[in-house]
Amino acid sequence: MYLTLVDLLLATSIIQSLGLAAFLLLPETFRLISNRLLAASVLTFAAGLSEVFLYSTGLALQYPNLAYQGTLLGLLQAGLLYLYAQSLMYSEFRLVPRHAVHSLLFLAVSAIFLVEYYLQPEEIKLQILLSRDHPGVLTSPLLAATIHLVFLGYLWATVRAINRFGTTVRQLFSNLENKQLAWLRTLLIGYALVWTLSLFYCLSAHVFKSDASAAWVSAIGGITGFLFINYLLIHALRQPAIFSGLSAEEALLAQDDKQDAPDREIDSALLRRLENHMAEARPYLDANLTVEQLAWQLGVPTRELSQAINQGLEKNFFELVSDYRVAEARRQLHAAEAGTTILQVMYDSGFNSKSVFNTAFRKATGMTPSAYRARG
């Protein structure tokens, strides 16, 4: 059998996916539910790529009973990615029976394929395989559109959940390092773009049938699969274990702030106490300061302090602390002795991330720390 460059790319991506899944299922990594969900996601991704591989190499025609199995298993991926994101965001996340709802697309489409394909005689199966315009979907444009739209809906819901999570951590922590899921959001947005293009192709393929277009599907599938799994390899394995997600109390605190904000009166006395404490004790110099720690220092409930900051100062906890740290950095840059580095000023001001420091400083002053110091 002759393999094209696309076939080799698909095979490489499948092997990488299986290797990553095997690593995640080792005893030392298997204990984390996020690793188990990621392993399942990667396996379903490999299954989807195998469908394209069978289509591209012509093996589906030789072994028609293998056709569509990769597609069906791949339908589990969207729900698994959603649950994987949840397991990263919330430390107390556990799989429960109600999560079985995320397998409904798989079950419904499997029932259709069972009746329309697998229970058919071999010659009917071959006719179906020869008449399809793209790998993995029966000739029904309605079925193709439904699968794509449900998948895109899951990706959109997952990205939206990650965005809400990003807002929540800014209400609770002054140090966002190791707490961001920007890499996963970027991956899912890129994946959604590919599925959107695939949707348009599937719909147009029923109007303008083209063998060349079908070949392009395999090529795009191979390239997308290679990029997806390698991006996942680089970032997912670097997902730090230092931050294991929000606790139930932390998630509830952020939720309460949003729900109670319109009806709660601003506590001016607490804001004055906060201002005095920040000026005198300078707690913002602690790089890992949290809103809970600051509330303990002030002797007030965490929820009360968080709401006062959000409503009274119209900023979140991260922005509040960042403003004080930038002000401290500006003061130190003015008073710095010869030989003092920008990095030293950054750490002495409470920052521990160069990118966060530069972004916050530029936002406040309109210039980089180096330019600010050079200005005198």
C-alpha positions in Angstrom: 0.0 0.0 0.0 1.4 3.4 -1.0 1.2 6.1 1.7 1.1 9.8 0.8 2.6 12.5 2.9 -0.9 13.2 4.3 -1.2 9.5 5.3 2.2 9.6 7.1 1.1 12.8 8.9 -2.1 11.2 10.0 -0.3 8.1 11.2 2.2 10.2 13.1 -0.5 12.1 14.8 -2.4 8.9 15.7 0.8 7.4 17.2 1.5 10.5 19.2 -2.0 10.6 20.5 -1.8 6.9 21.6 1.6 7.6 23.3 0.2 10.6 25.2 -2.8 8.6 26.3 -0.6 5.8 27.5 1.6 8.2 29.5 -1.5 9.8 31.1 -2.7 6.3 32.1 0.5 5.4 34.0 -0.1 4.8 37.7 1.6 8.0 38.8 -0.5 10.2 36.5 -3.7 8.2 36.4 -4.7 9.3 39.9 -5.7 12.8 38.7 -9.1 12.9 37.2 -8.0 15.6 34.8 -5.4 13.2 33.3 -8.0 10.5 32.9 -10.3 12.8 31.1 -7.5 14.1 28.9 -6.5 10.5 28.1 -10.0 9.7 27.0 -10.2 12.9 25.0 -6.9 12.1 23.2 -8.1 8.5 22.5 -11.3 9.8 20.9 -9.2 12.3 18.9 -7.0 9.5 17.6 -10.2 7.6 16.7 -11.4 10.5 14.6 -8.0 10.7 12.9 -8.1 7.0 12.1 -11.4 7.5 10.3 -9.6 10.1 8.0 -6.6 7.7 7.6 -8.9 4.8 6.6 -10.6 7.1 4.1 -7.4 8.5 2.7 -5.7 5.2 2.2 -8.7 3.3 0.9 -8.6 0.8 3.7 -12.2 1.6 4.6 -13.3 -0.1 1.3 -11.2 -3.2 2.1 -12.6 -3.4 5.6 -16.0 -1.8 5.6 -16.9 -2.9 9.1 -14.1 -0.6 10.4 -15.5 2.4 8.7 -17.3 5.0 10.8 -16.1 3.5 14.1 -13.5 6.3 14.4 -16.2 8.9 13.7 -18.5 7.5 16.3 -15.9 7.4 19.1 -14.8 10.9 18.0 -18.2 12.2 18.9 -17.3 11.7 22.6 -14.5 14.1 22.3 -16.4 17.4 22.6 -18.1 16.4 25.9 -14.8 15.0 27.3 -13.0 18.3 26.5 -15.7 20.1 28.4 -15.4 17.9 31.4 -11.6 18.1 31.2 -11.8 21.9 31.4 -14.1 21.6 34.4 -11.7 19.2 36.2 -8.8 21.8 35.7 -10.9 24.7 37.0 -12.5 23.1 40.1 -10.5 21.1 42.6 -13.6 19.2 43.8 -14.8 18.2 40.4 -15.9 14.5 40.3 -17.6 12.4 37.6 -21.2 11.7 38.5 -24.0 9.8 36.7 -25.5 13.1 35.3 -22.4 13.6 33.2 -23.6 10.7 31.1 -25.7 13.3 29.3 -22.5 14.3 27.4 -22.6 10.9 25.6 -26.1 11.5 24.0 -24.7 12.7 20.7 -22.6 9.5 20.5 -25.5 7.3 21.4 -28.0 8.9 19.0 -25.6 8.9 16.0 -24.5 5.3 16.8 -28.1 4.2 16.7 -28.5 5.8 13.2 -25.3 4.3 11.9 -26.3 0.9 13.3 -29.5 0.9 11.3 -28.3 2.7 8.2 -24.9 1.1 7.9 -23.8 -1.7 10.1 -26.9 -3.9 9.8 -26.8 -3.5 6.0 -25.4 -6.2 3.6 -21.7 -5.8 2.6 -22.6 -4.6 -0.9 -24.8 -1.8 0.5 -22.0 -0.8 2.8 -19.6 -0.5 -0.1 -22.1 1.6 -2.0 -22.4 4.0 0.9 -18.7 4.3 1.2 -18.2 4.9 -2.5 -21.0 7.6 -2.6 -19.8 9.7 0.4 -18.0 12.9 -0.2 -16.0 13.2 3.0 -14.7 10.8 5.7 -16.9 9.8 8.6 -20.4 11.0 7.7 -23.2 9.3 5.9 -24.5 11.0 2.7 -27.1 12.9 4.7 -26.3 16.6 4.8 -28.7 17.0 7.8 -26.8 14.5 9.9 -23.5 16.1 8.9 -24.7 19.6 9.9 -26.2 18.3 13.2 -22.9 16.6 14.2 -20.9 19.8 13.4 -23.3 22.2 15.2 -23.4 20.1 18.4 -19.6 19.8 18.4 -19.3 23.6 17.8 -21.8 24.2 20.6 -19.7 22.2 23.0 -16.5 24.0 22.0 -18.3 27.4 22.5 -19.6 26.4 25.9 -16.1 25.2 27.0 -14.5 28.5 25.9 -17.2 30.5 27.7 -16.6 28.5 30.9 -12.8 29.1 30.7 -13.5 32.9 30.2 -15.7 32.9 33.3 -13.0 31.1 35.2 -10.5 33.7 34.2 -12.7 36.4 35.6 -13.2 34.4 38.8 -9.5 33.9 39.6 -8.9 37.7 39.2 -11.4 38.2 42.0 -9.5 35.9 44.3 -5.8 36.0 43.6 -3.1 38.6 43.0 -0.8 36.1 41.3 -2.3 34.5 38.2 0.7 32.4 37.3 -0.2 28.7 37.0 -3.9 29.6 37.2 -4.6 30.5 33.6 -6.1 28.2 31.0 -5.3 30.5 28.1 -3.6 27.7 26.3 -6.7 25.5 26.3 -8.9 28.4 25.2 -6.5 29.1 22.2 -6.6 25.4 21.3 -10.4 25.2 21.4 -10.9 28.4 19.4 -8.5 27.1 16.7 -10.3 23.7 16.8 -13.7 25.5 16.4 -12.5 27.3 13.4 -11.5 24.0 11.8 -14.9 22.5 12.5 -16.6 25.6 11.1 -14.7 25.2 7.9 -15.5 21.5 7.9 -19.2 22.4 8.3 -19.2 24.7 5.3 -17.4 22.0 3.2 -19.8 19.3 4.2 -22.8 21.4 3.2 -21.2 22.5 -0.1 -20.0 19.0 -0.9 -23.6 17.9 -1.4 -24.1 20.7 -4.0 -20.6 20.7 -5.7 -19.2 17.2 -5.6 -15.5 17.1 -6.2 -12.8 14.5 -5.7 -10.2 17.2 -5.3 -12.2 18.7 -2.4 -12.3 15.3 -0.8 -8.5 15.0 -1.0 -8.3 18.4 0.6 -10.3 17.2 3.6 -7.8 14.5 4.3 -4.9 17.0 3.9 -6.6 19.5 6.3 -7.4 16.6 8.7 -3.8 15.5 8.7 -2.4 19.0 9.3 -5.0 19.9 11.9 -4.4 16.6 13.7 -0.7 17.1 13.8 -0.9 20.7 15.1 -3.6 19.8 17.7 -1.8 16.9 19.3 1.6 18.6 19.4 0.1 21.8 20.9 -1.6 19.5 23.4 1.6 17.7 24.2 3.5 20.9 24.8 0.9 22.6 27.0 -1.2 19.9 28.7 1.8 18.2 30.2 3.1 21.6 31.5 -0.2 22.3 33.2 1.1 22.9 36.7 0.0 20.7 39.6 0.7 23.6 42.1 -2.8 25.0 41.5 -5.3 22.3 41.5 -8.3 24.4 40.7 -10.8 26.5 42.7 -12.3 25.1 45.9 -16.1 25.1 46.3 -15.8 28.0 48.7 -13.8 30.1 46.3 -16.1 29.4 43.4 -19.1 30.2 45.6 -17.5 33.5 46.7 -17.1 34.8 43.2 -20.6 33.7 42.3 -22.1 35.5 45.3 -20.3 38.7 44.3 -22.0 38.7 40.9 -25.4 37.9 42.3 -25.4 40.3 45.2 -23.7 43.3 43.5 -26.7 45.3 42.4 -28.4 45.3 45.8 -25.5 45.8 48.2 -24.6 49.2 49.6 -21.0 50.2 49.4 -19.1 50.0 52.7 -17.1 53.3 52.7 -15.6 52.6 56.1 -14.2 49.3 55.0 -12.7 50.9 51.9 -11.0 53.5 54.0 -9.6 50.8 56.3 -8.4 48.9 53.2 -6.7 52.0 51.8 -4.9 52.7 55.1 -3.9 49.0 55.5 -2.5 48.9 51.9 -0.5 52.1 52.5 0.9 51.1 56.0 1.3 47.3 55.9 1.9 47.0 52.2 0.6 43.5 51.9 0.8 43.7 48.1 4.5 43.0 48.4 3.6 39.4 49.0 3.6 37.9 45.5 1.0 35.2 46.5 -1.5 37.5 48.4 -5.1 36.3 48.1 -8.3 38.1 48.9 -8.9 35.6 51.7 -5.5 36.5 53.3 -6.2 40.3 52.9 -9.7 39.8 54.5 -8.1 38.0 57.5 -5.6 40.8 57.9 -8.5 43.3 58.0 -10.6 41.1 60.3 -13.6 41.1 57.9 -15.4 38.3 56.0 -13.8 37.5 52.6 -17.1 37.9 50.8 -17.6 41.4 52.3 -14.2 42.6 51.3 -14.5 41.2 47.8 -17.8 42.9 47.3 -16.5 46.2 48.6 -13.6 46.1 46.1 -15.7 45.1 43.2 -18.5 47.7 43.8 -16.7 50.5 45.7 -13.5 50.6 43.6 -15.1 49.1 40.4 -12.1 46.8 39.9 -11.4 43.2 40.9 -8.9 42.1 43.5 -6.1 41.4 40.9 -6.4 44.9 39.5 -6.4 46.5 42.9 -3.2 44.7 44.0 -1.6 45.3 40.6 -2.2 49.0 40.8 -0.4 49.2 44.2 2.5 47.1 42.9 2.9 49.3 39.8 2.9 52.4 42.1 5.6 50.7 44.2 7.7 49.8 41.1 7.5 53.4 39.9 8.7 54.6 43.3 11.6 52.2 43.3 12.6 53.0 39.8 12.8 56.7 40.8 14.9 55.9 43.9 16.9 53.0 42.4 20.7 53.0 42.8 23.0 52.4 39.9 23.2 48.7 39.1 19.6 47.9 40.3 18.0 45.7 37.6 14.4 45.9 36.4 14.0 42.3 37.4 15.0 43.1 41.0 12.5 46.0 41.1 9.8 43.7 39.7 10.3 41.1 42.5 10.7 43.8 45.2 7.3 45.3 44.1 5.4 42.0 44.5 5.3 40.8 40.9 6.8 37.4 40.1 6.0 37.3 36.3 7.8 39.5 33.8 5.0 39.4 31.3 2.4 40.4 33.9 4.7 43.2 35.2 5.4 44.7 31.8 1.7 44.5 30.8 0.5 46.2 34.1 3.3 48.8 34.0 2.6 49.7 30.3 -1.1 49.9 31.0 -0.6 52.4 33.9 2.2 54.5 32.5 2.0 54.0 28.7 5.7 52.9 28.6 7.8 49.9 29.5 9.7 49.9 32.9 13.0 50.4 31.1 11.7 53.4 29.2 10.2 54.8 32.4 13.5 54.6 34.2 15.5 56.1 31.3 13.1 59.1 31.3 14.3 59.8 34.8 
